[in-house]
Amino acid sequence: MNHRTHAPSFTSPAQLLTGTKRPQHTPAGLVGDTPVLWIGAPFTAGGRGFWAKLEGHNPGGIKDRTALYMVRAARERGQLLPGARIVESTSGTLGLGLALAGATYGHPVTVVTDPGMEPLMTGLLTAHGAEVDLVTAPHPDGGWQQARRDQVERILAVDPDAWCPDQYHNPDNVAAYAPLAHELVAQLGRIDTLVVSVGTGGHSAGIASVLRGFFPRLRVVGVDTTGSTIFGQPAAPRLMRGLGSSIYPRNVAYGLFDEVHWVAAPEAVWAARALARHHYATGGWSVGAVALVARWLARILPAEDRIVAVFPDGPQRYVGTVFDDTYCREHDLFGHLPADAPDEIPHPSERVITKWTRCTLVVDPLAGAGVKVPTGAAR
């Protein structure tokens, strides 16, 4: 049976331009203005769902925004000299953003990473002109993340003109995400709950702080991975990349969060694969973890609550991990269906977390203080 697709009819030539993006003269112009997509049944319960901000529609992902912003700001302040090398530690997505920024502003880029980076990502970085520097052994205390940072310092010591954005502690990493928050306001009008993954702390702090200005009662839900130290858990080996940390990024705005969830790798894989199967739009570790939490919130919160989950990237780089059956079997990622609801703990350090768990006491581990924000509390 043949199906005809009818082109829309227009009464005026001007209507042909409705909803189109304006042409861009540089690749950097492709960053931003990403779409939002409704995620409902069958991923969520019938009649419930959440909005997903699809940052995978940027050329390299969400960190294109901060890479361009940090580089431009450093050039304007004279911290980054014309033609000087950019050097940074990354698990991948920021590397693509820095390659884009390097091409835009004329800087060579060195990305310091570790053996956990996917071959696809290494190939993309090389194709886009970045030099990939691979560390070969983890730091005894800070793991691969600290080993990468130590290598960055060694490169900077050899090249006095080189510049490191220091995404973990650079406030420009936070400021870069104000446009994303403004896009959400323009696209959705009202936002009641924001669900964001937390790694360097940049996009969670940047988006949440701006949205709080528009919506003072906004609920902010942070999503971390098991084995991460950000919210007070002890460091442990982490399979998931893109969220979590084995150091304490000072860009994490602890006071903005109403609660935190830790998600394990098998649970994130289940959610990412379910999204791919039922909604096509999906991503990797961070997307799976964030979606799992947003799915639960959509079930327990009032139906009129407008929930937004930020999906930092798309699925392409995870074809050999999250979406590879052999990889998932080798890492025991199958056969662990997530629970209908997270475990609950009263304090982040109560016990070591190994599966999806929630806490409404948000603690800055370096300050040693927590502020209790009861579920549903008004701000």
Disulfide bonds with the S-S distance in Angstrom:
none
